[in-house]
């Protein structure tokens, strides 16, 4: 079990550029979550998917953010255009999707927008 | 609207038991108590969860009061590697997502 794999681990980009964060969930897990962590706001749920379908995207900050899950083994979170206030650590997590099953988190992508 | 209240920080001597409290006075009958921790530069890690009975696994024990309005996470023999932020979360039975509060920063002191 390789765990949830996120890439890249670190991303530095200039304001206005497009940023794509990637996540590979644990095999067999059918729920996937994107979180963002900052010092000011802590861990925030951005969006989650069940069986590749977005269920709740109410945490997505604005239209510049979009997330896709084209298949059960891959998801992306895209920011276009990026802004300095998007600087944060972005975590992906997956779970079996059944009630009370725990979420397993990746080690995150640290995004810095200059 | 925070569902849980935790002290912002605690210290514990290495080798001693670490007891982390959590208040969840508005918990409803179908909500579970979950504990996660986050070690520096890593993603949150699941520790344990329970409804109303005390629970124990290889990582920790969870003690829930009879009225379910508070709970305590116990690390029986804290090590330096247990230094982390510990999150107490209340989650509905059928809910698939998790909402994190501010947690307790536990520092294990040599």
Interface residues (C-beta under 8 A of the other chain):
Chain A: X4 X31 X33 X35 X42 X43 X45 X48 X50 X55 X56 X91 X93 X95 X97 X99 X100 X102 X103 X104 X105 X106 X107 X108
Chain B: X32 X34 X41 X42 X43 X44 X45 X46 X49 X87 X91 X93 X94 X95 X96 X97 X98 X99 X100 X101 X102
